[in-house]
């Protein structure tokens, strides 16, 4: 089992390795495998890249992203300009039902609202915002109005999806379905496995929301 000191060293190296993070002022604190990222970066995209880089390190169990986004003066855009870019990003994304989604921008924070039919559509709309200039963060209030699927049928579909996507540890994942709300509990060995689980679930018709209670345990 890697020590907290060792994890911190590896996370710092991964942050330097990741070209999506680039030059930044990020500090790393680790306690019992839980990583806290502090400091500042010049874009929301870099903040998320730092979080993903930390999760890639073996031994990291959780990540708390306390990084501030400080937009350089030369890159600052007005809320009106950001709003136009948001609308264009939604309209140009073929995976997003842009006519169902509304947005507004306040001090660089983008809020998305409206209704979609798939969890994947909700997440893709948010993902389209991440690399826009001057965006400081995204608040996703989009509601998934999924078609009704019997809980037993939906659970069976999700179990089959996990079998296709997750090799190690899938037998340790429990799925509970209540009125389209899916709760996943148990454990996986790494963040990549957890991402694979999320990726499998997000495409299922009938899923309104997901409550992730999966813990990462690389030492089992």
C-alpha positions as CSV (number, residue, x, y, z in Angstrom):
1,X,0.0,0.0,0.0
2,X,1.4,3.4,-1.1
3,X,1.9,6.0,1.7
4,X,0.3,9.4,1.5
5,X,3.7,10.9,0.9
6,X,4.2,8.6,-2.1
7,X,0.8,9.3,-3.5
8,X,1.4,13.1,-3.2
9,X,4.7,12.7,-5.1
10,X,3.0,10.6,-7.9
11,X,0.1,13.1,-8.2
12,X,2.5,16.0,-8.5
13,X,4.4,14.2,-11.2
14,X,1.1,13.3,-13.1
15,X,0.0,17.0,-13.0
16,X,3.3,18.0,-14.5
17,X,3.0,15.2,-17.1
18,X,-0.5,16.1,-18.2
19,X,-0.3,18.7,-21.0
20,X,-4.0,19.6,-20.5
21,X,-3.1,21.0,-17.1
22,X,-0.1,23.0,-18.4
23,X,1.7,25.6,-16.4
24,X,-0.3,26.0,-13.1
25,X,-0.1,26.8,-9.5
26,X,-1.5,23.6,-7.9
27,X,-0.8,22.2,-4.5
28,X,-1.6,18.7,-3.4
29,X,-2.6,17.4,0.0
30,X,-3.2,13.8,0.8
31,X,-4.8,12.1,3.8
32,X,-5.4,8.3,3.9
33,X,-5.6,8.2,0.1
34,X,-7.9,11.2,-0.2
35,X,-6.4,14.0,-2.4
36,X,-7.2,17.7,-2.1
37,X,-6.1,19.9,-4.9
38,X,-5.6,23.6,-4.1
39,X,-4.2,26.6,-5.9
40,X,-5.3,28.2,-9.2
41,X,-5.4,27.6,-13.0
42,X,-6.3,29.8,-15.9
43,X,-9.4,27.9,-17.2
44,X,-12.2,25.5,-16.1
45,X,-10.9,22.9,-18.5
46,X,-7.5,22.9,-16.7
47,X,-9.2,22.5,-13.4
48,X,-11.0,19.4,-14.6
49,X,-7.9,18.1,-16.3
50,X,-6.1,18.3,-12.9
51,X,-8.8,16.4,-11.2
52,X,-8.7,13.6,-13.9
53,X,-4.9,13.5,-13.6
54,X,-5.1,13.0,-9.9
55,X,-7.6,10.2,-10.2
56,X,-5.3,8.3,-12.6
57,X,-2.7,7.8,-9.9
58,X,-2.8,4.3,-8.2
59,X,-3.7,4.6,-4.6
60,X,-5.9,7.7,-4.9
61,X,-9.3,6.9,-3.4
62,X,-11.0,10.3,-3.6
63,X,-10.3,13.8,-5.0
64,X,-11.5,17.1,-3.6
65,X,-11.0,19.8,-6.2
66,X,-10.6,23.2,-4.5
67,X,-8.7,24.8,-7.3
68,X,-9.7,28.3,-8.2
69,X,-10.2,29.4,-11.8
70,X,-8.6,32.8,-12.4
71,X,-9.1,34.0,-16.0
72,X,-6.2,36.1,-17.4
73,X,-7.3,39.6,-18.3
74,X,-6.5,39.0,-22.0
75,X,-9.0,36.0,-22.0
76,X,-11.9,37.6,-20.1
77,X,-15.2,37.7,-22.0
78,X,-18.5,39.3,-20.9
79,X,-21.3,37.1,-19.8
80,X,-23.2,38.0,-23.0
81,X,-20.3,36.8,-25.1
82,X,-20.0,33.6,-23.1
83,X,-23.8,33.0,-23.4
84,X,-23.5,33.3,-27.2
85,X,-20.7,30.8,-27.2
86,X,-22.7,28.4,-24.9
87,X,-25.6,28.5,-27.3
88,X,-23.4,27.9,-30.3
89,X,-21.7,25.0,-28.5
90,X,-25.0,23.4,-27.8
91,X,-26.3,23.9,-31.3
92,X,-23.1,22.5,-32.9
93,X,-23.0,19.4,-30.8
94,X,-24.9,16.6,-32.6
95,X,-25.3,14.6,-29.4
96,X,-27.1,17.3,-27.5
97,X,-30.9,18.2,-28.0
98,X,-30.1,21.9,-27.9
99,X,-33.8,22.9,-28.4
100,X,-34.6,21.3,-25.0
101,X,-31.9,23.2,-23.1
102,X,-31.8,26.7,-21.8
103,X,-28.8,28.5,-20.3
104,X,-27.8,31.7,-18.5
105,X,-24.4,33.0,-17.4
106,X,-23.5,34.9,-14.3
107,X,-20.0,36.1,-13.6
108,X,-18.6,33.4,-15.9
109,X,-20.7,30.6,-14.3
110,X,-22.9,28.8,-16.8
111,X,-26.2,27.3,-15.6
112,X,-27.9,24.7,-17.8
113,X,-31.6,23.8,-17.4
114,X,-34.3,22.1,-19.4
115,X,-35.3,18.5,-19.9
116,X,-33.8,15.6,-21.9
117,X,-34.6,11.9,-22.3
118,X,-31.2,10.4,-21.5
119,X,-28.7,10.8,-18.8
120,X,-26.0,10.8,-21.5
121,X,-27.6,13.9,-23.1
122,X,-27.5,15.7,-19.8
123,X,-23.8,14.9,-19.3
124,X,-22.9,15.7,-22.9
125,X,-24.5,19.2,-22.6
126,X,-22.3,19.9,-19.6
127,X,-19.2,18.5,-21.2
128,X,-19.7,20.8,-24.2
129,X,-19.2,23.8,-21.8
130,X,-15.9,22.8,-20.3
131,X,-13.5,24.1,-22.8
132,X,-15.2,27.4,-23.6
133,X,-13.1,30.5,-23.0
134,X,-13.8,32.5,-19.7
135,X,-16.1,29.8,-18.2
136,X,-15.4,29.5,-14.5
137,X,-17.7,26.6,-13.8
138,X,-20.9,24.8,-14.8
139,X,-24.1,24.3,-12.8
140,X,-26.2,21.5,-14.4
141,X,-29.9,21.7,-13.6
142,X,-31.1,19.7,-16.6
143,X,-33.7,17.2,-15.6
144,X,-33.8,13.7,-17.2
145,X,-37.4,12.8,-18.0
146,X,-36.7,9.2,-18.9
147,X,-39.3,6.8,-20.3
148,X,-40.8,4.3,-17.7
149,X,-38.9,1.0,-17.6
150,X,-39.7,-1.7,-15.1
151,X,-37.0,-1.8,-12.4
152,X,-36.3,-5.5,-13.0
153,X,-35.9,-5.0,-16.7
154,X,-33.7,-1.9,-16.2
155,X,-31.5,-3.7,-13.6
156,X,-31.0,-6.6,-16.0
157,X,-30.0,-4.2,-18.8
158,X,-27.5,-2.5,-16.6
159,X,-26.0,-5.8,-15.4
160,X,-25.5,-6.8,-19.0
161,X,-23.9,-3.4,-19.8
162,X,-21.5,-3.9,-16.9
163,X,-20.5,-7.3,-18.1
164,X,-19.6,-5.8,-21.5
165,X,-17.6,-2.9,-20.0
166,X,-16.1,-3.9,-16.7
167,X,-14.0,-7.0,-16.2
168,X,-12.4,-7.0,-12.8
169,X,-14.7,-6.4,-9.8
170,X,-18.1,-6.2,-11.5
171,X,-19.3,-9.1,-9.3
172,X,-18.8,-6.7,-6.3
173,X,-21.1,-4.0,-7.7
174,X,-24.7,-4.0,-6.4
175,X,-27.4,-2.3,-8.5
176,X,-30.6,-0.9,-7.0
177,X,-33.3,0.7,-9.2
178,X,-36.2,2.7,-7.8
179,X,-38.4,4.7,-10.2
180,X,-35.5,5.3,-12.6
181,X,-33.0,6.3,-9.9
182,X,-30.0,3.9,-9.9
183,X,-27.8,3.4,-6.9
184,X,-24.5,1.7,-7.4
185,X,-22.6,0.4,-4.4
186,X,-19.7,-1.9,-3.8
187,X,-16.1,-1.4,-4.9
188,X,-13.8,-1.1,-8.0
189,X,-10.1,-1.3,-8.2
190,X,-9.3,2.0,-9.8
191,X,-10.8,5.2,-11.2
192,X,-10.7,3.8,-14.8
193,X,-13.1,1.0,-13.7
194,X,-15.4,3.5,-12.0
195,X,-15.4,5.5,-15.2
196,X,-16.3,2.4,-17.2
197,X,-19.2,1.7,-14.9
198,X,-20.5,5.3,-15.3
199,X,-20.0,5.1,-19.0
200,X,-22.1,1.9,-19.2
201,X,-24.9,3.3,-17.1
202,X,-25.3,6.7,-18.8
203,X,-26.7,5.2,-22.1
204,X,-29.5,3.2,-20.6
205,X,-33.1,4.4,-21.4
206,X,-35.1,4.8,-18.2
207,X,-32.2,6.0,-16.0
208,X,-33.1,9.4,-14.5
209,X,-30.2,9.8,-12.1
210,X,-27.3,7.8,-10.6
211,X,-26.2,7.7,-7.0
212,X,-22.6,6.5,-6.9
213,X,-21.6,4.8,-3.7
214,X,-18.7,2.9,-5.3
215,X,-15.5,3.0,-3.3
216,X,-12.1,2.6,-5.0
217,X,-9.9,0.0,-3.4
218,X,-6.8,-1.0,-5.3
219,X,-5.5,-3.3,-2.6
220,X,-8.3,-6.0,-2.5
